[in-house]
């Protein structure tokens, strides 16, 4: 430190920054900040000295490279201070330097995994603030916003024309609202705001202070990529979240202009909803649908002109929205998306409505959504008739009505079409035709002229399809009746089976056929359950190799399903997503541990280890099963700590320690039985938490930590056993906990 502070060495320091910075930053790690504080602080001070005395352009490029390459959040936060000092020394007119620096910060943020979707609703979402991933993401944003505060203060104090610099700062401020922050909860529940919400409000306030009005940002998407606007144009995702916060959540809404035509605002903002819909993250989808609902409110009392449908934005929006309605796992989101879809259809004038329905029917591939669209079309016709039965819109009658009906009245395999699969579409179509036949007796819509054609092209095929279905049903009924009649037939009629030209032993129907049928029926449900369980276990097992890359997530489950030959959407079989995968790993690891413990007992023979040594060996064996997934294990701990997953997490832990104690030779029936198990559970969890932070060779420090904790546990057990700290109430409570744990997992006490 003295060498660097000595002014006689300033020239050497100034000319050696390119070589010194990588060496110094190598020690700026989270581990050193905890275990080698003096070294960490020394390197931090050296880096600041270099940043303040060396060539600023060279230092800037080196710091940007370090920020973009690091994955250590502690190192990233430390690098912000020298980066700020270097930017202060660089002339303000160097826009590229500012843009490169802020882009490096965004590049680092983009590396962070977004939190996995959860089943939390309402105020439960606030619990996400307690997860490690969310805490790190929000801490990073807080430090970055402090960095932006410095930049904004400098720009305001400069007194020069800093419009371009302000535009660059605004661009990257908006992009901070994108990944990973967009995937966090930003709602307000009973006045309570999440960390992400408070950060987002801070960002919006800074953006509005610079741009005053966010609406002109919508026009930036039409600027050429090759012009100078590329330095100041934010990405669409950031703008989408900005509009969601300002217009759906009303953050800073009071200071934004409200003079825009509602149709203009709706049309030019619609693509932002599509950007969020295509994210597929549940939090993003909720934001998309709330923003869409808000935009539709702007045009609630006006009719959107059909000419706007020439824009591809409406096509992309409809496709993305229909996917959410059909395929999303969450019922609440599907319902909200369907409500948005309905309001979107009815927001257009009649010509636009006709064009939209006509094109949507060709695009949609889900019979339920097609049926819903046909029903909305019928409602629009009914509305026209209620206004003036003799002056129905030309887009709901005549050739245009016939054109739409051709798409509605369509059986892709004619009479062989699956009527059950197409039932929603067929019922909606028949309801529409029935309504027209009853309501339009004067043939205002020309529907009566088309019924003859429908008879040949639709009704005849539909009638044949129904007859085929009825015949198939009657055949099945007869088969069942014949099988049942076999049970009432007391004759000794024989059944023979020929295989490869040879007759098998003859079987009387009354003694074999009925019994076989009964046995099959009795075991049918159980077979189906076992079959589904086997498929799930195969997918879960195949998903584990993907955890190191994709985490404990639905993406890993989807990859595992594809490996097993099932479609990726099969991950919908697992309602809890990553939690199901973690639970499978824990339970399967516990089963493997039991087999290992049995081998330990056999190998020990007549000279078994002491219970403490056996427990240490067992815990170490179980923890080693985590090592292949150690980089993602903090995520697993966070997932299983969420309220819906706690029962399974607790059950697997208690069952594991019970097995360890049992095979260690514990056959006690007094209070010591419970003391040992609770003690081992505490030691296991403490060692697990220590292990995920251990960087020693082959986890030597973890095993040392485990040994010390077990020694302390034995001493504590001896102390309690000799004291009066035992009671029947405590014993009953502990017993209930272990019984409940095994019941949750569906296990019994037989070993």
C-alpha positions in Angstrom: 0.0 0.0 0.0 2.9 2.4 0.8 4.5 1.7 -2.5 1.3 2.7 -4.4 0.7 5.8 -2.2 4.3 7.0 -2.7 4.3 9.8 -5.2 7.7 8.7 -6.5 6.0 5.6 -7.9 3.0 7.4 -9.4 4.5 7.2 -12.9 5.0 3.4 -12.6 1.5 3.0 -11.3 0.0 5.2 -14.0 1.7 3.2 -16.8 1.0 -0.3 -15.4 -2.7 -0.2 -14.9 -3.4 -2.6 -17.7 -1.3 -5.3 -15.9 -2.2 -4.4 -12.3 -6.0 -4.3 -12.4 -6.5 -8.0 -13.4 -4.1 -9.1 -10.6 -5.8 -7.0 -7.9 -9.4 -7.8 -8.9 -8.7 -11.5 -8.7 -8.8 -11.1 -4.9 -12.0 -9.1 -4.8 -14.3 -12.1 -4.1 -17.1 -12.9 -1.7 -14.9 -15.5 0.0 -12.1 -13.0 0.8 -14.6 -10.4 1.9 -15.7 -12.9 4.6 -12.5 -14.8 5.5 -9.6 -12.4 4.5 -11.0 -9.0 5.2 -7.6 -7.2 5.3 -6.5 -8.5 1.9 -9.9 -7.6 0.5 -9.8 -4.0 1.8 -6.2 -3.6 0.7 -7.1 -4.6 -2.9 -10.1 -2.3 -2.9 -7.9 0.7 -1.9 -5.3 -0.2 -4.5 -7.9 -0.3 -7.2 -9.2 3.1 -6.3 -5.6 4.5 -6.3 -5.0 3.1 -9.8 -8.4 4.5 -11.0 -7.6 8.0 -9.7 -4.1 8.2 -11.0 -3.8 6.1 -14.2 -4.9 6.8 -17.8 -8.7 7.0 -17.5 -9.4 5.5 -20.9 -7.2 2.5 -20.3 -8.7 1.9 -16.8 -12.2 2.3 -18.1 -11.8 -0.4 -20.7 -10.2 -2.7 -18.1 -12.9 -2.2 -15.6 -15.6 -2.8 -18.2 -14.0 -6.0 -19.1 -13.8 -7.1 -15.5 -17.4 -6.2 -14.9 -18.6 -8.1 -17.9 -16.6 -11.3 -17.1 -17.2 -11.6 -13.4 -20.0 -13.6 -11.8 -19.2 -12.6 -8.2 -21.7 -10.0 -7.0 -19.3 -8.7 -4.3 -16.6 -8.0 -6.9 -19.2 -6.3 -9.1 -20.3 -3.9 -6.3 -16.6 -3.0 -5.5 -15.9 -2.2 -9.1 -18.7 0.4 -9.2 -16.7 2.9 -7.1 -13.5 3.0 -9.3 -15.7 3.0 -12.4 -17.5 6.1 -11.1 -14.1 7.8 -10.4 -12.9 7.1 -13.9 -16.1 8.4 -15.6 -15.7 11.6 -13.5 -12.2 12.1 -15.1 -13.3 11.4 -18.7 -14.7 14.5 -20.6 -18.5 14.7 -20.6 -18.7 14.8 -24.4 -17.5 11.2 -24.7 -20.9 9.5 -25.1 -19.5 6.1 -26.1 -17.6 5.8 -22.8 -20.7 6.4 -20.8 -22.8 4.0 -22.9 -20.1 1.2 -22.7 -20.0 1.5 -18.9 -23.7 1.4 -18.4 -24.0 -1.5 -20.9 -21.4 -3.5 -18.9 -23.6 -3.1 -15.8 -26.6 -4.4 -17.7 -24.6 -7.3 -19.1 -23.7 -8.4 -15.6 -27.4 -8.2 -14.5 -28.5 -10.3 -17.5 -26.4 -13.2 -16.1 -28.6 -13.6 -13.1 -31.2 -16.4 -13.2 -34.7 -15.2 -12.8 -36.7 -16.6 -9.9 -38.7 -19.7 -10.7 -42.5 -19.4 -11.0 -44.3 -20.3 -7.8 -47.9 -21.0 -6.9 -48.0 -18.0 -4.5 -50.9 -15.6 -4.9 -51.8 -12.3 -3.4 -49.9 -11.2 -0.3 -48.0 -14.5 -0.4 -45.9 -13.1 -3.2 -44.2 -10.8 -0.6 -42.5 -14.0 0.8 -40.3 -14.0 -2.3 -38.4 -11.1 -0.7 -36.9 -13.7 1.7 -35.4 -15.9 -1.0 -31.7 -15.6 -1.6 -32.0 -15.0 -5.3 -34.4 -12.1 -4.9 -32.4 -10.6 -2.2 -29.2 -10.6 -4.3 -31.0 -9.2 -7.4 -32.5 -6.3 -5.3 -29.2 -5.6 -3.6 -27.5 -5.3 -6.9 -30.1 -2.9 -8.2 -29.8 -0.7 -5.1 -26.1 -0.4 -5.6 -26.5 0.3 -9.3 -29.1 3.0 -8.6 -26.6 4.7 -6.3 -24.2 4.7 -9.2 -26.9 6.3 -11.4 -27.6 8.9 -8.7 -23.9 10.0 -9.0 -24.2 10.3 -12.8 -27.5 12.3 -12.7 -26.1 14.7 -10.1 -23.0 15.3 -12.2 -25.1 16.0 -15.3 -27.4 18.4 -13.4 -24.4 20.2 -11.9 -22.4 20.5 -15.1 -24.4 23.5 -16.4 -23.6 22.4 -20.0 -25.8 20.9 -22.7 -26.0 17.3 -21.6 -29.1 16.2 -23.5 -27.3 13.3 -25.2 -25.7 12.1 -22.0 -29.1 12.3 -20.3 -30.7 10.3 -23.1 -28.0 7.5 -22.7 -28.6 7.4 -18.9 -32.3 7.3 -19.4 -32.0 4.4 -21.9 -30.1 2.2 -19.5 -32.3 3.2 -16.5 -35.3 1.9 -18.5 -33.4 -1.3 -19.3 -32.9 -1.9 -15.6 -36.6 -2.6 -15.5 -36.1 -5.6 -17.8 -34.5 -8.9 -16.8 -34.2 -9.9 -14.0 -36.3 -7.2 -12.2 -39.3 -7.8 -14.5 -39.7 -11.3 -13.2 -40.2 -10.1 -9.6 -43.5 -9.1 -8.0 -44.3 -5.4 -8.3 -47.8 -5.2 -7.0 -48.9 -3.5 -3.8 -50.9 -5.5 -1.2 -52.7 -3.5 1.5 -50.2 -0.8 1.2 -47.2 -3.2 1.5 -44.6 -2.9 -1.3 -42.1 -5.6 -2.2 -38.4 -4.7 -2.6 -38.7 -4.9 -6.3 -41.7 -2.5 -6.3 -39.7 0.1 -4.3 -36.7 -0.2 -6.7 -39.0 0.0 -9.7 -40.6 3.2 -8.4 -37.2 4.7 -7.8 -36.2 3.9 -11.4 -39.5 5.3 -12.8 -39.1 8.5 -10.9 -35.6 9.0 -12.3 -36.8 8.3 -15.9 -39.8 10.6 -15.7 -37.5 13.3 -14.3 -35.4 13.0 -17.5 -38.0 12.4 -20.2 -41.0 14.1 -18.6 -43.3 12.1 -20.9 -42.8 8.4 -21.7 -45.2 8.2 -24.7 -42.6 9.5 -27.3 -40.5 6.5 -26.4 -43.1 4.4 -28.4 -41.9 6.1 -31.6 -38.3 5.1 -31.1 -39.0 1.5 -32.3 -39.4 2.9 -35.8 -35.9 4.5 -35.9 -33.3 2.8 -38.0 -30.8 0.7 -36.2 -27.9 2.4 -38.1 -28.6 6.0 -37.1 -27.4 7.8 -34.0 -30.6 6.9 -32.1 -29.2 3.4 -31.3 -27.2 4.8 -28.4 -30.3 6.3 -26.8 -33.1 3.9 -27.8 -34.1 1.6 -24.9 -35.1 -2.0 -25.5 -38.8 -2.9 -25.8 -38.9 -5.0 -22.6 -37.8 -2.0 -20.5 -40.3 0.3 -22.1 -43.0 -2.4 -21.5 -42.3 -2.5 -17.8 -42.2 1.3 -17.6 -45.6 1.6 -19.2 -47.0 -1.2 -16.9 -45.7 0.7 -13.9 -46.9 4.2 -15.0 -50.2 3.3 -16.6 -51.3 0.1 -14.9 -49.8 0.6 -11.4 -50.1 4.5 -11.7 -46.5 5.2 -10.6 -45.8 8.9 -11.2 -49.0 9.0 -13.3 -49.9 12.4 -11.8 -46.9 14.1 -13.6 -47.3 12.5 -17.0 -49.3 14.3 -19.8 -52.8 13.0 -20.5 -53.5 14.7 -23.9 -53.1 11.7 -26.2 -55.9 10.3 -28.3 -57.0 7.0 -26.7 -56.9 5.0 -29.9 -53.4 6.3 -30.7 -52.2 5.3 -27.2 -53.8 1.9 -27.4 -52.5 1.1 -30.9 -48.9 2.2 -30.3 -48.7 0.5 -26.9 -50.1 -2.9 -27.9 -46.8 -4.3 -29.0 -45.5 -3.8 -25.4 -48.0 -6.2 -24.1 -46.8 -8.8 -26.7 -43.3 -8.4 -25.5 -44.3 -9.3 -21.9 -46.6 -12.1 -23.1 -43.7 -13.8 -24.9 -41.6 -13.9 -21.7 -43.7 -16.9 -20.4 -42.7 -16.1 -16.8 -45.8 -16.0 -14.6 -44.9 -12.6 -13.1 -44.4 -11.2 -16.6 -47.7 -12.6 -17.9 -49.5 -10.9 -15.0 -47.9 -7.6 -15.9 -48.8 -8.1 -19.6 -52.4 -8.8 -18.9 -52.8 -5.9 -16.4 -51.2 -3.6 -19.0 -53.5 -4.9 -21.7 -56.6 -4.4 -19.5 -55.5 -0.8 -18.8 -55.0 -0.1 -22.5 -58.4 -1.6 -23.4 -60.0 0.7 -20.8 -58.7 3.7 -22.7 -60.8 2.6 -25.7 -63.8 1.3 -23.8 -66.0 4.1 -25.0 -64.7 4.5 -28.5 -64.6 2.0 -31.5 -61.2 1.1 -32.7 -61.0 1.6 -36.5 -60.4 -1.5 -38.7 -57.5 0.2 -40.5 -55.3 -0.4 -37.5 -55.4 -4.2 -38.1 -53.0 -3.7 -41.0 -50.3 -3.5 -38.4 -48.6 -6.8 -37.5 -48.7 -5.8 -33.9 -52.3 -7.1 -33.7 -51.4 -10.4 -35.3 -48.5 -11.0 -32.9 -50.6 -9.9 -29.9 -53.5 -12.3 -30.8 -51.2 -15.2 -31.2 -49.3 -14.6 -27.9 -52.6 -14.1 -26.0 -54.2 -17.2 -27.4 -51.2 -19.3 -26.3 -51.6 -18.0 -22.8 -55.3 -18.8 -22.8 -54.8 -22.4 -24.0 -51.5 -23.5 -22.5 -50.8 -21.6 -19.3 -50.7 -23.7 -16.1 -52.3 -21.1 -13.8 -56.1 -20.9 -14.0 -56.2 -17.3 -12.7 -54.0 -16.2 -15.6 -56.0 -18.2 -18.2 -59.2 -16.5 -17.0 -57.7 -13.0 -17.0 -56.3 -13.6 -20.5 -59.7 -14.8 -21.7 -61.2 -11.6 -20.3 -58.6 -9.5 -22.2 -59.3 -11.5 -25.4 -63.1 -10.8 -25.1 -62.6 -7.1 -24.5 -60.1 -6.9 -27.3 -62.6 -8.5 -29.8 -65.4 -6.1 -28.8 -63.2 -3.0 -28.9 -63.3 -2.8 -32.7 -65.9 -1.3 -35.0 -68.0 -3.9 -36.8 -65.8 -4.1 -39.9 -62.7 -4.5 -37.7 -64.5 -7.1 -35.6 -65.4 -9.1 -38.8 -61.8 -9.0 -40.1 -60.4 -10.0 -36.7 -62.7 -13.0 -36.2 -62.3 -14.1 -39.8 -58.5 -14.2 -39.4 -58.5 -15.6 -35.9 -60.5 -18.6 -36.8 -57.9 -19.5 -39.4 -55.1 -19.1 -36.8 -56.6 -20.7 -33.7 -56.1 -24.4 -33.1 -58.0 -25.0 -29.9 -61.6 -25.9 -30.2 -62.6 -24.3 -26.9 -61.2 -20.9 -27.9 -62.7 -21.2 -31.4 -66.1 -22.0 -29.8 -65.7 -18.9 -27.6 -64.9 -16.7 -30.6 -68.0 -18.0 -32.5 -70.1 -17.2 -29.4 -68.8 -13.6 -29.4 -69.6 -13.4 -33.2 -73.2 -14.5 -32.4 -73.4 -11.9 -29.6 -72.3 -9.2 -32.1 -75.0 -10.2 -34.5 -77.6 -10.2 -31.7 -76.5 -6.7 -30.8 -77.0 -5.6 -34.4 -80.5 -7.1 -34.5 -81.4 -5.4 -31.2 -80.4 -2.0 -32.7 -82.2 -2.3 -36.0 -83.2 -5.6 -37.4 -83.6 -4.2 -40.9 -80.3 -2.5 -41.0 -77.7 -5.1 -40.0 -74.1 -4.2 -40.8 -73.0 -5.5 -44.2 -70.1 -7.2 -42.5 -72.4 -9.5 -40.6 -74.6 -10.6 -43.4 -74.5 -11.7 -47.0 -71.3 -12.9 -48.6 -69.2 -11.9 -45.6 -71.4 -13.9 -43.2 -71.2 -16.8 -45.6 -67.4 -16.5 -45.7 -67.2 -16.7 -41.9 -69.7 -19.5 -41.7 -67.5 -21.6 -44.1 -64.7 -21.4 -41.5 -67.1 -22.1 -38.6 -68.8 -25.0 -40.3 -65.7 -27.1 -41.0 -65.0 -30.7 -40.1 -61.4 -31.4 -41.1 -61.9 -35.2 -41.5 -65.6 -34.9 -42.6 -67.7 -37.6 -41.0 -64.6 -39.3 -39.5 -63.7 -36.2 -37.4 -63.4 -36.6 -33.7 -66.7 -35.0 -32.5 -65.7 -35.0 -28.9 -62.6 -33.1 -29.6 -64.5 -30.6 -31.8 -67.5 -30.4 -29.5 -67.0 -26.8 -28.3 -66.7 -25.5 -31.9 -69.7 -27.6 -33.1 -72.0 -26.6 -30.3 -71.1 -22.9 -30.7 -71.7 -23.1 -34.5 -75.1 -24.9 -34.1 -76.1 -22.2 -31.6 -75.2 -19.5 -34.0 -77.2 -21.2 -36.9 -80.1 -21.8 -34.6 -80.2 -18.2 -33.5 -80.1 -17.0 -37.1 -82.8 -19.3 -38.1 -85.1 -18.2 -35.3 -84.2 -14.5 -35.4 -83.8 -13.7 -39.1 -87.1 -15.0 -40.5 -87.0 -12.2 -43.1 -83.7 -13.4 -44.4 -81.9 -10.1 -43.8 -78.6 -11.8 -43.5 -79.2 -14.2 -46.4 -78.8 -17.2 -44.1 -81.7 -19.1 -45.5 -80.1 -19.0 -48.9 -77.1 -20.8 -47.4 -78.8 -23.5 -45.5 -79.1 -25.7 -48.6 -75.4 -25.5 -49.1 -74.8 -26.2 -45.4 -76.9 -29.3 -45.7 -74.5 -30.8 -48.2 -71.2 -29.5 -46.9 -71.7 -29.6 -43.1 -75.0 -31.1 -41.8 -74.7 -34.3 -43.8 -71.1 -35.0 -42.6 -72.1 -34.0 -39.1 -75.1 -36.3 -39.2 -73.0 -39.2 -40.4 -70.3 -38.5 -37.8 -73.0 -38.6 -35.1 -74.4 -41.9 -36.5 -70.9 -43.4 -36.5 -70.4 -42.3 -32.9 -73.7 -43.7 -31.9 -73.0 -47.0 -33.6 -69.6 -47.2 -32.0 -71.2 -46.5 -28.6 -73.9 -49.2 -29.1 -71.2 -51.7 -30.1 -69.4 -51.0 -26.9 -72.6 -51.4 -24.9 -73.3 -54.8 -26.5 -69.7 -55.9 -25.8 -70.2 -55.0 -22.1 -73.6 -56.7 -21.9 -72.1 -59.9 -23.5 -69.3 -60.0 -21.0 -71.8 -59.6 -18.2 -74.0 -62.3 -19.6 -71.0 -64.7 -19.4 -71.2 -64.4 -15.6 -74.9 -65.5 -15.6 -74.3 -68.5 -18.0 -74.0 -71.6 -15.9 -73.2 -73.9 -18.8 -69.8 -75.5 -19.1 -69.1 -73.9 -22.4 -65.4 -74.1 -23.2 -62.9 -71.5 -24.5 -59.8 -72.6 -26.3 -56.8 -70.4 -27.3 -54.5 -71.3 -30.1 -50.9 -70.1 -30.1 -48.5 -71.0 -32.9 -50.9 -73.8 -34.1 -51.2 -75.4 -30.7 -54.2 -75.3 -28.4 -53.7 -74.2 -24.9 -55.5 -75.8 -22.0 -59.3 -75.3 -22.3 -60.8 -72.9 -19.8 -64.5 -73.0 -18.8 -66.0 -69.6 -19.1 -67.8 -69.7 -15.7 -64.6 -70.4 -13.8 -62.0 -68.4 -15.6 -63.5 -65.7 -17.8 -65.5 -64.0 -15.1 -62.7 -64.2 -12.5 -60.2 -62.7 -15.0 -62.5 -59.9 -15.9 -63.2 -59.1 -12.3 -59.6 -59.1 -11.4 -58.8 -56.7 -14.3 -61.5 -54.3 -13.3 -60.5 -54.4 -9.6 -56.9 -53.6 -10.4 -57.6 -51.1 -13.2 -57.5 -47.9 -11.2 -54.4 -49.0 -9.3 -52.6 -49.8 -12.5 -53.4 -46.4 -14.0 -52.1 -44.7 -10.8 -48.9 -46.7 -10.8 -48.4 -46.1 -14.6 -48.7 -42.4 -14.2 -46.4 -42.5 -11.2 -43.8 -44.4 -13.1 -43.9 -41.9 -16.0 -43.5 -39.0 -13.5 -40.5 -40.7 -11.8 -38.9 -41.4 -15.2 -39.2 -37.8 -16.2 -38.0 -36.5 -12.8 -34.9 -38.8 -13.0 -34.2 -37.7 -16.6 -34.5 -34.1 -15.5 -31.7 -34.2 -12.8 -28.8 -34.0 -15.3 -30.2 -30.7 -16.5 -30.3 -29.1 -13.1 -26.7 -27.8 -13.2 -27.6 -25.8 -16.3 -31.3 -24.9 -15.9 -31.7 -25.1 -12.1 -34.5 -26.7 -10.2 -37.1 -25.4 -12.7 -39.8 -26.2 -15.2 -37.2 -25.8 -17.9 -35.3 -28.8 -16.5 -38.5 -30.8 -16.2 -39.3 -30.0 -19.8 -35.8 -31.1 -21.0 -36.2 -34.3 -19.0 -39.6 -35.0 -20.6 -38.2 -34.5 -24.1 -35.3 -36.9 -23.3 -37.8 -39.5 -22.4 -39.8 -39.0 -25.6 -42.6 -36.9 -24.2 -43.4 -33.3 -25.3 -41.8 -30.5 -23.4 -45.2 -29.3 -22.2 -45.4 -32.5 -20.1 -43.8 -30.5 -17.3 -47.4 -29.5 -16.6 -47.8 -32.8 -14.8 -45.8 -31.3 -12.0 -48.0 -28.6 -10.4 -45.2 -27.4 -8.1 -42.6 -27.2 -10.8 -39.1 -27.1 -9.4 -40.3 -28.1 -5.9 -41.5 -31.5 -7.3 -38.0 -32.0 -8.8 -36.2 -31.1 -5.5 -38.6 -33.4 -3.5 -37.9 -36.3 -5.9 -34.2 -35.8 -5.5 -34.4 -35.7 -1.7 -36.7 -38.8 -1.4 -34.6 -40.8 -4.0 -31.4 -39.8 -2.2 -32.9 -41.0 1.1 -33.7 -44.3 -0.4 -30.1 -44.6 -1.7 -28.8 -43.7 1.7 -30.8 -46.5 3.3 -29.2 -49.1 1.0 -25.7 -47.6 1.9 -26.5 -47.8 5.6 -27.4 -51.5 5.3 -24.1 -52.1 3.6 -22.3 -50.3 6.4 -23.9 -52.6 9.0 -23.0 -55.7 7.0 -19.4 -54.6 6.5 -19.0 -53.7 10.2 -20.0 -57.2 11.2 -19.3 -57.8 14.9 -17.3 -54.7 15.3 -19.7 -51.8 14.5 -18.6 -48.2 14.8 -19.8 -46.0 17.6 -23.2 -44.4 17.0 -21.5 -41.0 16.6 -19.0 -42.3 14.1 -21.8 -44.1 12.2 -23.9 -40.9 12.1 -20.9 -38.9 10.8 -20.3 -41.4 8.1 -24.0 -41.4 7.1 -24.4 -37.6 7.1 -21.3 -37.3 5.0 -22.6 -39.9 2.5 -25.9 -38.1 2.2 -24.3 -34.7 1.7 -22.0 -36.0 -1.0 -25.1 -36.8 -3.0 -25.7 -33.0 -3.2 -22.2 -32.2 -4.6 -23.2 -32.7 -8.3 -25.8 -30.0 -7.9 -24.0 -27.8 -5.4 -24.0 -24.7 -7.6 -27.8 -24.8 -7.7 -28.4 -26.1 -4.2 -29.1 -22.6 -2.6 -32.0 -22.4 -5.1 -33.3 -25.8 -3.9 -33.1 -24.6 -0.3 -35.0 -21.4 -1.2 -37.7 -23.3 -3.1 -38.3 -25.8 -0.3 -38.5 -23.0 2.3 -41.6 -21.5 0.6 -44.8 -22.2 2.7 -46.4 -24.7 0.3 -43.2 -26.8 0.2 -42.2 -26.8 3.9 -44.2 -30.0 4.9 -42.4 -32.1 2.3 -39.0 -30.6 3.1 -39.5 -31.3 6.8 -40.8 -34.8 6.2 -37.8 -35.8 4.1 -35.4 -34.4 6.7 -37.0 -36.2 9.7 -37.3 -39.5 7.8 -33.6 -39.3 6.8 -32.4 -38.8 10.4 -34.7 -41.5 11.7 -33.1 -44.0 9.2 -29.6 -42.9 10.3 -30.4 -43.4 14.0 -32.1 -46.7 13.3 -29.2 -48.2 11.4 -26.7 -46.7 13.9 -28.3 -49.2 16.4 -30.6 -46.9 18.3 -33.4 -49.0 19.6 -34.2 -46.9 22.7 -37.9 -46.3 23.7 -37.3 -43.4 26.1 -36.8 -39.7 25.5 -33.3 -40.3 24.2 -34.9 -41.6 21.0 -36.2 -38.1 20.2 -33.1 -36.2 21.4 -30.8 -38.1 19.1 -33.0 -37.5 16.0 -33.6 -33.9 16.6 -29.9 -33.4 17.3 -28.8 -35.1 14.1 -31.4 -33.1 12.1 -29.9 -29.8 13.4 -26.3 -31.0 12.6 -27.3 -32.0 9.1 -28.9 -28.7 8.2 -26.1 -26.7 9.7 -23.5 -28.7 7.8 -25.6 -28.4 4.6 -25.6 -24.6 4.9 -21.9 -24.6 5.6 -21.2 -26.8 2.6 -22.8 -24.5 0.0 -20.3 -21.8 1.0 -17.3 -24.1 1.3 -14.6 -23.7 -1.5 -12.0 -26.0 0.2 -10.5 -28.9 -1.6 -12.9 -31.8 -1.7 -15.0 -30.0 1.0 -12.4 -30.8 3.7 -13.6 -27.8 5.8 -17.2 -29.1 5.7 -16.2 -32.5 7.0 -14.2 -30.9 9.8 -17.2 -28.7 10.6 -19.5 -31.8 10.7 -17.2 -33.6 13.1 -17.1 -30.6 15.5 -20.9 -30.3 15.4 -21.4 -34.0 16.2 -19.0 -33.8 19.2 -20.9 -30.8 20.5 -24.2 -32.7 19.9 -23.0 -35.7 21.9 -22.0 -33.5 24.8 -25.3 -31.6 24.8 -27.2 -35.0 24.6 -25.3 -36.2 27.7 -26.1 -33.0 29.6 -29.8 -33.2 28.8 -30.0 -36.9 29.6 -28.6 -36.4 33.1 -30.8 -33.4 33.8 -34.5 -32.9 34.5 -35.0 -31.2 31.1 -37.3 -34.1 29.9 -41.0 -34.2 30.0 -43.9 -36.3 28.7 -45.2 -33.3 26.7 -42.0 -32.9 24.9 -41.8 -36.6 24.2 -45.4 -36.7 22.8 -44.7 -33.6 20.6 -41.5 -35.2 19.1 -43.3 -38.5 18.5 -46.1 -36.7 16.7 -43.6 -34.8 14.5 -41.9 -38.0 13.3 -45.1 -39.9 12.7 -46.5 -37.0 10.7 -43.3 -36.8 8.6 -43.6 -40.4 7.6 -47.3 -40.1 6.9 -46.6 -37.2 4.6 -44.2 -39.3 2.5 -46.4 -42.3 2.6 -43.9 -44.4 4.4 -44.4 -47.0 7.2 -42.2 -48.1 10.0 -41.3 -51.5 8.5 -37.6 -51.8 7.6 
